[in-house]
Amino acid sequence: MVQKRMIWMLAILLTLAIAGAAWAQQAGEAAAARLTLVDPLKDFGTVPKGTKLEWNFTIRNTGQANLEILSVQPACGCTVAEFDKVIEPGSTGKIHAVVDTAQFSGPISKGISVTTNDPTTPNAQLTMRAVVKPYVEAFPAGFLRYMLLHGQAETQSTILYSEEDKPFEIVDIEVPGEHVKVEYAKVENEEDRARAGRDGQNQYRLNVTVGGPEARIGPIADKIRVVTNSDHQPEYFISLTGLIRPSYIVNPSVLNFGDVSTADPAATRTVMLRTNNRAAPDQFKVTRVESSVPAVVAEAKASADPGSYEVTVRLDRAAKAGVIDGNVMIYTTDPYNPVYTLPIRGSIKG
């Protein structure tokens, strides 16, 4: 009898515990934050290319605790300028999003992922949609790519056309520097016109030259700004990409002997020069080398590979102990970088 009574009491206690936990959970949920999206989708309709789409998404907290926006992750092509991190119960906040349509054409849909402390729906999605219409466009493309050697220049062309009703005109062209030059003229022959744009509308061929001695070695990442009379798209940007490589390579570019004696094997070093002009490697030659350090002797000889040279740099056996700090001047036939200055460092043991 006693055993049955104990089992009965344990069952009652277990039932009360479960009920208490459920009540506590319900009470906690009632006091939690609640995320409510007032306008999860914004459709801008048809917009001219280049328009910056901006919108404030409204976030409402319908719960009993502060709603915390933990993170906002926009998709590619979309940025979030600002958002309210904490929204009190019964209040609304905003997420300010921006989409730059300069790189898009046609239908676009950009999503924004929102993470909050709402225990029931912690994640939400916002969307910005539009149909981007280019009123000014380039054929075959609005970007040009160049692969050049330092000093070289190359000209490429593109045709600008328009969907505007009134006669299309180029008002001005701005280039990023002296290494970019643009000439343009109206396309007069029907067979030269791009098969795009409004019929009978003016089209312009742009000849874009990049390079020359003014260009810097390294990646090309520039834009040409074309100002037009278009009411919907007064600016058009042509992207320039690619790479300008040095006309020849020196390896190593700096020579450090370290701490050596003149009899050490490390007292003799080899520097390799190789032209990057594989189309005409014989045009590159090393004519002579000179050392500014009396203790350093330098000599050059042609390698078996055309356009390649070995420069032997060694310490004079009669050199006295001391610091080496100077340069070896390597003279070449390169028209844009005829002299390469090779820094020489190190010290001679006593």
C-alpha positions, 0 to 999 in steps of 0.5 A, spaced: 500 500 500 505 504 501 509 503 495 503 504 491 502 511 495 509 513 493 508 511 486 502 515 486 506 521 489 511 521 484 506 521 478 503 527 481 510 531 482 512 529 475 506 532 472 506 538 476 514 539 473 512 538 466 506 543 467 511 548 470 516 547 465 510 548 459 508 554 463 515 557 464 516 556 456 509 559 454 511 565 459 518 566 456 515 566 449 510 571 451 516 575 453 520 574 447 521 579 441 517 578 435 520 580 428 514 582 423 516 584 416 512 590 414 514 590 407 519 584 405 519 586 398 520 592 394 519 592 386 522 598 383 519 597 376 523 599 370 529 604 372 534 607 367 541 603 368 545 607 373 540 609 377 541 608 385 535 604 388 534 606 395 529 603 400 528 603 407 525 596 409 520 597 415 521 592 421 516 591 427 517 588 433 510 585 435 513 581 441 514 583 449 522 584 449 527 588 445 528 585 438 535 585 436 538 585 429 544 581 430 546 581 422 544 584 416 548 580 410 546 583 403 547 579 396 552 581 391 551 588 388 547 590 394 549 594 400 546 596 407 548 603 409 545 602 416 540 599 420 537 599 427 540 594 431 535 594 437 527 595 436 523 596 443 516 592 443 511 595 439 516 600 435 518 599 428 525 600 425 528 600 419 534 597 414 536 602 409 539 598 403 542 601 396 543 597 389 547 601 384 544 598 377 550 601 373 553 594 372 546 590 371 541 590 365 534 586 365 531 583 371 535 583 377 533 581 384 537 582 390 536 579 397 538 581 404 538 576 409 537 578 416 538 575 423 535 577 429 534 574 437 526 572 435 526 565 438 521 562 433 523 566 426 530 568 427 532 569 420 528 573 415 529 575 407 528 582 404 528 583 397 529 588 392 527 587 385 527 592 378 528 591 371 534 595 369 533 598 362 540 601 359 538 608 355 546 608 353 550 602 352 556 599 348 557 594 343 560 589 343 561 591 350 562 596 355 569 594 357 576 593 354 581 589 356 589 590 355 595 585 356 601 590 355 608 590 356 611 597 359 611 602 354 607 599 349 600 602 347 594 598 344 588 601 341 581 598 341 574 600 339 567 600 342 560 603 339 556 607 343 548 607 342 542 609 345 535 608 346 533 615 347 528 619 342 532 625 341 538 625 337 544 622 341 550 626 342 556 625 346 557 631 350 564 630 354 569 624 355 573 624 361 579 619 362 583 617 368 590 619 366 595 621 360 596 613 359 589 613 356 587 617 350 580 617 346 578 619 340 570 618 337 566 620 331 559 618 329 558 612 325 556 614 318 556 608 314 550 603 315 554 597 315 558 599 320 553 601 325 551 596 331 545 592 330 542 595 337 539 601 339 533 605 336 533 605 329 536 611 326 539 614 332 546 616 332 551 612 334 559 613 336 565 609 335 570 610 340 577 608 339 581 607 346 588 607 346 591 605 353 599 604 354 605 608 352 611 611 357 606 614 361 603 607 364 605 604 370 607 597 371 601 593 374 594 591 374 589 596 369 583 598 373 580 604 370 574 607 368 572 612 362 566 617 363 562 619 357 557 624 358 551 624 354 545 628 352 541 622 355 535 624 359 535 618 363 542 616 363 547 622 362 553 618 364 556 612 361 562 608 364 567 604 360 571 599 364 578 598 362 582 592 365 588 588 364 595 588 366 602 592 364 608 588 365 615 590 365 618 589 359 624 585 362 625 581 368 631 582 373 632 576 378 633 577 384 631 584 384 636 586 390 643 582 391 645 581 398 651 578 399 650 577 407 657 577 411 662 573 407 669 573 405 672 574 398 674 567 398 667 564 400 663 561 394 657 566 396 662 571 394 660 570 387 652 571 385 648 570 378 643 575 376 638 573 371 635 578 366 630 576 361 625 580 356 618 579 356 617 580 349 617 573 347 614 575 340 621 579 338 626 577 344 632 578 340 631 586 340 633 585 348 640 586 349 644 588 355 650 592 352 654 593 359 654 593 366 658 598 371 659 597 379 659 603 383 662 599 389 670 598 388 670 592 391 664 589 386 666 586 379 660 585 374 660 582 368 654 580 363 654 575 358 648 572 353 644 566 355 642 560 350 635 563 350 634 569 346 633 575 350 636 572 356 642 574 360 647 572 366 650 578 370 655 575 374 657 579 380 663 578 385 667 580 390 674 582 388 679 578 391 683 584 393 677 587 397 678 590 404 674 588 409 668 593 410 660 594 408 658 593 401 653 599 399 652 601 392 649 599 385 650 595 379 648 599 373 645 594 367 645 598 361 640 595 356 637 596 349 630 597 352 627 604 350 623 605 356 627 602 361 634 602 358 638 602 365 636 597 371 639 599 378 641 593 382 642 595 389 648 591 392 648 590 400 653 586 404 659 586 408 666 583 407 669 579 413 676 581 415 
